[in-house]
Amino acid sequence: MKRVVVAGLMTIAISLTASMAFAADLGAAAASVIQYTVLAAGLAIGLGAIGSGIGMGTAIGGACEGTSRNPEAGGRILTTMIIGLAMIESLTIYALVVALILLFGNPYAKLLGA
């Protein structure tokens, strides 16, 4: 199953970049780069948010289970969970920074003259 997923993702990536590789004139390639960077920015923030949401849900579920099993350790579990949630949230902020760099500081569009 894992090989099928990896092969599918590679096929999608190759099909998305093939038009840039075989582009004949510079204007169409520049427009294509901008379209793909907008797509990449959306995927970056979307996947970053999904991953962080799953991680936060798992962390909160584990903390609730740990507190219900050992109520005396609730304070330490809460402190550890808050620190972990802050670290998980920082990954979403990194994804947002990457998306903003792709949207507003696009280095590829400047190379192609767009």
Buried (B, 14 or more C-beta within 10 A) or exposed (E): EEEEEEEEEEEEEEEBEEEBEEBEEEEEBBBBBBEBBBEBBEEBBEEBBEBBEEBBEEBEEBBEEBBEEEEEEBEEBEEBBEEBBEEBEEBBEEBBEBBEBBBEEBEBBEEBEB
